[in-house]
């Protein structure tokens, strides 16, 4: 490849990130998961820079504390989410789909699509409404 072609290719490669449209989502991170957040005042960070709360820019499957054994929670785009200090989901409004979750008493509760759901730090369902 001639030197002129290599330089043109290199400059094209270097400028590519500047030409791509940017995503409206700001990838924010809790201690355990990445979350697609909308920019704005709903996006709250802890002192260490980890995510505490935001409004979702895209639907996301978010992890709850592993001791309960509950699956990831489908939270709808535009919904408000909050996280425990351990980085797992605390609150999602609205949930993107219907699902069953275990409560602290090990009973199963079915939550409807669009429900408001809350989990304790261990991942057990506290309520859905």
ABEGO torsion letter per residue (X at the ends): XBAAAAAAAAAAAAAAAAABBBBABBBBBBAABBBBBBBEAABBBBAAGBBABBBBABBBBBBBBAAAGBBBBBBBBGBBBBBBAAGBBABBOBBABBBBBBBAAGBBBBBBBGBBBBBBAAGBBABBX
